[in-house]
Every structure is written in C-alpha cells, then in structure tokens.
C-alpha cells in the first residue's frame, strides 16, 4: 500500500487513521466535509478508508436524514466515482441487536431490530458489498484515545455528571491507535470480509464511573452491551490482544488525564497487531 485516501480525515477516527498511515510511510490524501468529489477522481488509490458518518447516536434519532445522508448517500457517491484497490469501511457494532447473546459476523441481521444509527450503518454495509470490487467491513466497538469527543469515557473525563447508558450496560473499548493499526493490516490482508474489532475485554458502567467518583445522574436512556462479540476473525489477522487489566488501567489513565495532556503523536503500548 503506497497511496491511500481517508474519507473523514479530520474526524476522531479518520484523523488517527491518517496519522498512523503517514507514520507508516504511506502517502495519504484527505477527503473532508465539503471536499469536492471531482477533486478526488483524477487519481487512483491502493486503499480508501471510509471513516465518515460516525455521528452521535442521539443525533441520528433526532435527525435521521442527516444520519442517512452521511452514512449512505454520500457513501454511494464515493463508492461509484473513485478508483481504488480495496475499500476499508468503518461500520459499527450497533448493527447487532443489543440483546443478542452472540454477535458474530455471519449472523442474519434485521433493520427493524436496530436503532436508526445501526440501521443506517447496516444499509451502508450493503452498499459497500454491492458496489466495491474488493472490500473489508469493520464493525468496531467503542474507542478511547487522543481527540475523543463522544461516548461515556469522554463524558467522565470532561467532568460531566449525566449518564445516559443504563447501569447494566457492558462496554468493550479499544485504543484508537490500535484500531488504526488494525485497519491498515486488514487493508493488506482481508478481502471481502466483515471483521468485528475490539479489545475483546469489557467494563461495566459502574466500574468506569468509579474511576472518577462523583454524584452522577442516571437517565437510563439506552442499554448497550458488547458481550457476546466474536473476535475470531480479528485474531486471525491480529493475534495480539489486551488483557482485562491492561484495558482497565489504560481506560483509567485516560479518564483521569486531560485533553491538554495529549500530544498529537502520543505513543501507545497497544499499537500493532
């Protein structure tokens, strides 16, 4: 892989993917919100990384047309206009029903069982498998790392007191630097494959909140569970894994730090596969 395009290159995921690829010696073009499509169609790319469309879940419920536009309509234009070797598509574990005891890539999925965000992510996957000549779809769990601006870890770190997840929610987190490394590996190795990506470990809501004790207000709006996620396909490509103690310690260090302490090139002990 010598040349890549990152769509959504200034977002949290796309920015970290861009930095990792460039640090690996890969030439990267950036597609930002508002970048004219015809400015990208003159060349060809070994890989395109679609890291856009990752809006907040509550926004997707309140403004479903925005979610549909970012995840499906804009995606289709890129898919059918660009020249590329492999399409690397960042989807979401939200495509799985939260109550499913096992979440494996080959299980049948139904739109009516999902949130609006999950339904649009699932629809985007269908477009990728239909229009991309070679592809890998990645279904990640949640993230932490430099530049994070959403999810429970961001709220706790920022000193917010409102908790919108139910107390029985169970979450798997992966360092964003490791996720970027995984994407690069899958771009080289995987072909026409859906891969769940996460740390393989999970933390409860109460466990996370205890890392920064405060008077939290539970709204119990949304249940989320990453229990039952299968990572067998991921381990075939990236056998290295984190222990639960490593994840807990890394998450604790993150929520107790401040955004001002993050160097843009902050090293991570979990980079690599």
C-alpha positions as CSV (number, residue, x, y, z in Angstrom):
1,X,0.0,0.0,0.0
2,X,1.6,3.2,-1.2
3,X,-1.2,5.6,-1.6
4,X,-4.5,5.9,0.4
5,X,-7.5,8.1,0.7
6,X,-9.1,8.7,4.1
7,X,-12.7,10.0,3.9
8,X,-13.5,11.9,7.1
9,X,-9.8,12.6,7.7
10,X,-10.3,15.4,10.2
11,X,-12.7,13.4,12.5
12,X,-11.6,11.4,15.5
13,X,-11.3,8.1,13.7
14,X,-10.1,9.4,10.4
15,X,-7.6,11.8,11.9
16,X,-5.9,8.9,13.9
17,X,-6.0,6.6,10.8
18,X,-4.4,9.4,8.7
19,X,-1.6,9.9,11.3
20,X,-0.9,6.2,11.5
21,X,-0.8,5.7,7.7
22,X,1.6,8.6,7.3
23,X,3.8,7.4,10.1
24,X,4.0,4.1,8.2
25,X,5.3,5.8,5.1
26,X,2.0,5.8,3.1
27,X,1.0,8.8,1.1
28,X,-2.4,9.9,2.2
29,X,-5.0,12.2,0.5
30,X,-7.7,13.6,2.8
31,X,-11.4,13.9,2.0
32,X,-13.1,16.4,4.3
33,X,-16.7,17.5,4.7
34,X,-17.1,19.8,1.7
35,X,-14.2,18.4,-0.3
36,X,-15.4,18.4,-4.0
37,X,-15.8,14.8,-5.2
38,X,-14.3,15.7,-8.6
39,X,-11.1,16.8,-7.0
40,X,-10.5,13.2,-5.9
41,X,-11.5,11.4,-9.1
42,X,-8.3,12.2,-11.1
43,X,-6.2,9.6,-9.4
44,X,-6.3,6.1,-8.0
45,X,-5.7,4.7,-4.6
46,X,-4.4,1.4,-3.3
47,X,-7.0,1.7,-0.4
48,X,-9.8,4.0,0.5
49,X,-10.7,4.2,4.3
50,X,-14.2,5.4,4.9
51,X,-14.2,6.9,8.4
52,X,-17.1,9.3,8.0
53,X,-20.7,9.1,9.1
54,X,-19.9,8.4,12.8
55,X,-22.4,10.9,14.3
56,X,-23.6,10.6,17.8
57,X,-26.4,8.1,18.3
58,X,-28.9,10.6,19.8
59,X,-28.4,12.9,16.8
60,X,-29.2,10.0,14.5
61,X,-32.5,9.5,16.3
62,X,-33.4,13.2,16.3
63,X,-32.1,14.0,12.7
64,X,-32.3,10.7,10.8
65,X,-32.0,12.4,7.4
66,X,-28.5,13.7,8.4
67,X,-27.6,10.1,9.5
68,X,-28.8,8.7,6.2
69,X,-27.0,11.3,4.2
70,X,-23.7,10.8,5.9
71,X,-23.8,7.0,6.0
72,X,-25.4,6.1,2.8
73,X,-26.0,8.8,0.2
74,X,-22.5,10.4,0.4
75,X,-21.0,6.9,0.7
76,X,-22.6,5.8,-2.6
77,X,-21.1,8.8,-4.5
78,X,-17.6,7.9,-3.3
79,X,-18.1,4.2,-3.9
80,X,-19.1,4.6,-7.5
81,X,-16.8,7.6,-8.5
82,X,-13.4,6.7,-7.1
83,X,-10.7,4.3,-8.4
84,X,-9.3,2.1,-5.7
85,X,-7.9,-1.3,-4.9
86,X,-9.7,-2.1,-1.6
87,X,-12.5,-0.2,0.2
88,X,-12.0,-0.3,4.0
89,X,-15.3,0.6,5.6
90,X,-15.7,1.6,9.2
91,X,-19.2,0.5,10.3
92,X,-20.3,-0.2,13.9
93,X,-21.1,-2.9,16.4
94,X,-24.5,-1.1,16.5
95,X,-25.6,-3.2,13.6
96,X,-26.1,-6.1,16.1
97,X,-29.2,-6.2,18.3
98,X,-28.0,-5.3,21.8
99,X,-29.9,-8.2,23.4
100,X,-28.2,-10.8,21.1
101,X,-26.2,-13.3,23.3
102,X,-23.8,-13.9,20.4
103,X,-22.7,-11.3,17.9
104,X,-20.9,-13.0,15.1
105,X,-20.2,-11.5,11.6
106,X,-22.2,-14.2,9.8
107,X,-25.5,-13.9,11.8
108,X,-28.6,-12.6,10.0
109,X,-29.5,-9.0,10.9
110,X,-32.8,-7.2,10.6
111,X,-33.1,-3.4,10.3
112,X,-36.3,-3.2,12.5
113,X,-34.3,-4.6,15.5
114,X,-31.8,-1.7,15.4
115,X,-31.5,1.9,16.3
116,X,-31.7,4.4,13.4
117,X,-27.9,4.7,13.6
118,X,-27.5,1.0,13.5
119,X,-29.9,0.6,10.6
120,X,-28.1,3.2,8.5
121,X,-24.8,1.6,9.3
122,X,-26.2,-1.8,8.2
123,X,-27.5,-0.2,5.0
124,X,-24.1,1.3,4.3
125,X,-22.6,-2.2,4.5
126,X,-24.9,-3.4,1.8
127,X,-23.8,-0.6,-0.5
128,X,-20.2,-1.5,0.1
129,X,-20.7,-5.2,-0.7
130,X,-22.8,-4.2,-3.8
131,X,-20.5,-1.5,-5.4
132,X,-16.9,-2.1,-4.2
133,X,-14.9,-4.6,-6.2
134,X,-12.8,-5.5,-3.1
135,X,-13.7,-4.6,0.4
136,X,-13.4,-5.1,4.1
137,X,-16.1,-4.0,6.5
138,X,-15.0,-3.4,10.1
139,X,-17.5,-3.4,13.0
140,X,-15.7,-1.7,15.9
141,X,-16.8,-1.4,19.5
142,X,-16.1,1.9,21.3
143,X,-12.9,3.9,21.4
144,X,-10.6,6.0,23.6
145,X,-7.5,8.0,22.8
146,X,-6.3,11.4,21.6
147,X,-9.1,13.6,20.2
148,X,-12.1,11.7,21.6
149,X,-15.2,13.9,21.6
150,X,-18.1,11.4,22.4
151,X,-19.1,8.3,24.5
152,X,-19.1,7.6,28.2
153,X,-15.3,7.9,28.6
154,X,-15.4,11.4,27.1
155,X,-18.2,12.5,29.4
156,X,-16.4,11.1,32.5
157,X,-13.1,12.7,31.5
158,X,-14.8,16.0,30.8
159,X,-16.4,16.1,34.3
160,X,-19.9,15.6,33.1
161,X,-22.4,14.2,35.5
162,X,-25.2,12.9,33.3
163,X,-25.1,9.2,32.4
164,X,-27.3,8.2,29.5
165,X,-26.4,4.5,29.5
166,X,-28.2,2.0,31.8
167,X,-26.2,0.8,34.7
168,X,-26.2,-2.8,33.4
169,X,-24.6,-1.8,30.1
170,X,-21.3,-3.5,29.4
171,X,-18.8,-1.9,27.1
172,X,-15.7,-3.0,25.1
173,X,-13.2,-0.3,24.4
174,X,-10.2,-0.3,22.0
175,X,-7.4,2.3,21.9
176,X,-7.8,4.4,18.8
177,X,-4.1,4.0,17.8
178,X,-4.5,0.2,17.9
179,X,-7.7,0.5,15.8
180,X,-5.8,2.4,13.1
181,X,-3.1,-0.3,13.0
182,X,-5.8,-2.9,12.7
183,X,-7.4,-1.1,9.7
184,X,-4.0,-0.9,7.9
185,X,-3.5,-4.7,8.5
186,X,-6.9,-5.6,7.2
187,X,-6.5,-3.4,4.2
188,X,-3.5,-5.5,3.2
189,X,-4.8,-8.9,4.3
190,X,-8.6,-9.2,4.2
191,X,-10.7,-9.4,1.1
192,X,-14.5,-9.2,1.0
193,X,-14.7,-9.9,4.7
194,X,-16.6,-8.5,7.7
195,X,-14.5,-8.3,10.8
196,X,-15.5,-7.4,14.4
197,X,-12.9,-5.2,16.0
198,X,-12.5,-4.5,19.8
199,X,-10.2,-5.3,22.7
200,X,-12.1,-8.5,23.5
201,X,-12.5,-7.2,27.1
202,X,-15.3,-5.3,28.7
203,X,-16.1,-2.9,31.5
204,X,-19.3,-2.1,33.3
205,X,-20.7,1.4,33.6
206,X,-20.3,1.4,37.3
207,X,-16.7,0.3,37.0
208,X,-15.9,3.1,34.7
209,X,-17.7,5.7,36.8
210,X,-15.8,4.5,39.9
211,X,-12.6,5.6,38.2
212,X,-13.6,9.2,38.7
213,X,-16.1,9.3,41.6
214,X,-18.8,11.9,41.5
215,X,-22.5,12.4,42.0
216,X,-23.7,11.0,38.7
217,X,-27.2,11.4,37.4
218,X,-28.6,8.3,35.7
219,X,-31.1,8.9,32.9
220,X,-31.2,5.2,31.8
221,X,-32.0,6.1,28.3
222,X,-30.0,3.4,26.4
223,X,-28.9,-0.1,27.0
224,X,-25.6,-1.1,25.3
225,X,-23.8,-4.4,25.5
226,X,-20.7,-5.6,23.8
227,X,-21.0,-9.0,25.5
228,X,-21.1,-11.9,23.0
229,X,-18.9,-10.1,20.4
230,X,-16.9,-12.7,18.4
231,X,-13.3,-11.7,17.6
232,X,-12.2,-14.9,16.0
233,X,-11.8,-13.3,12.6
234,X,-9.8,-10.4,14.1
235,X,-7.4,-12.7,15.9
236,X,-6.6,-14.5,12.6
237,X,-5.2,-11.2,11.3
238,X,-4.1,-9.6,14.5
239,X,-3.3,-12.2,17.2
240,X,-2.1,-9.7,19.8
241,X,-4.7,-8.9,22.4
242,X,-5.1,-6.9,25.6
243,X,-5.8,-8.4,29.0
244,X,-8.7,-7.0,31.0
245,X,-6.2,-5.5,33.5
246,X,-4.4,-3.7,30.7
247,X,-7.7,-2.3,29.3
248,X,-8.9,-1.2,32.8
249,X,-5.6,0.5,33.5
250,X,-5.5,2.2,30.1
251,X,-9.1,3.5,30.5
252,X,-8.4,4.7,34.0
253,X,-5.3,6.6,32.8
254,X,-7.4,8.2,30.0
255,X,-10.3,9.3,32.1
256,X,-8.0,10.8,34.8
257,X,-6.0,12.7,32.2
258,X,-6.9,15.9,30.5
259,X,-7.1,16.8,26.8
260,X,-4.3,19.3,27.2
261,X,-2.0,16.5,28.1
262,X,-2.4,14.7,24.8
263,X,0.5,15.1,22.4
264,X,-0.7,14.6,18.8
265,X,1.9,11.8,18.4
266,X,1.3,10.2,21.8
267,X,2.7,6.6,21.7
268,X,0.6,3.7,22.8
269,X,1.7,0.4,24.1
270,X,-1.1,-1.2,22.2
271,X,-0.2,-0.2,18.6
272,X,0.3,-3.1,16.3
273,X,-1.3,-6.4,15.6
